[in-house]
Amino acid sequence: MNELQNTLQIIADNIKRKRAILQINQDELAYRAGMHRAYVGCVERAEKNITIGSIHKLAKALNCNLLDLLTPQEK
């Protein structure tokens, strides 16, 4: 896995984890972030090269700091 793919996977994992904590589905997250559900799904599967602007929108929708989505979590 290259560095970009690794970063995208970190973001994807953090979004899924935060969404699970809030007990919301992808539809609700997409609504809160002003995004299409299919796009959120692609981000959660690390299939999209997400922009900082989109990460910011998702962090706001998840009630967290942007860095919370960029920082690897200990397993």
N, C-alpha and C positions, 0 to 999 in steps of 0.2 A: 504494500500500500504506500503510495507516495504521500508527501507532506500535505498537499491540498486535500486529497481524499481522507487522510487522517483527521484533518481539521473539520472537514464537513461531517465526518462521523461523530466527532466530539459534539458538535453543535446539534446534530440529529438526536444523539442520545440524551443530551441535556434537555432539549425541547420535550421529548417523550417523557422524561422523568418529571419535569415540572408540570406537564399536562396531567400526568397521572396523580400527582399530589393534589392538584386542583379538582380532580375528578371531572374533567371535561373531555369531550371527544374532539376529533379534528375539525368537525363542522363548527363547533362552538369557538375553538381557537381561531379558525379562519375568520369567523364573523367578528370576533373581538379585535383581530389584527387588521381587518379590512382587506383580506386576501381571499383567493379562491381556495376551496377545500383541496382540490387536486394539487395545487401548488404546495400547500402545507404537507400533504402526503409525500410529495417528491422530496421536500426538505427533510422530512423525518426518515426517509430511506437513503439520505445522503446522495440523491441523484441530481440535485441542482447546485450550481455554484452561486450560493446566496449572497446578496449584497449586504453591506453594513446597514443600509436603510431598512431592509427587510428584517435583519436580525434585531434591530432596534424596535420595530413594530411588534415583533413576536415577544421580545422581552417585556415590553409595556403590557401586552395582552396577557402575559403570564405573571404579571406583578413581580418582576425580578429585574435585576441589574443586567445590562448588556454583557458584562464580564461573566456573569453566572452561566451564560450560554456558551462562552468561549473557553472556559476553564475546564480542563479534564477533571473528572471526578474519580476519587479513589474507589476501587472496586472491593 
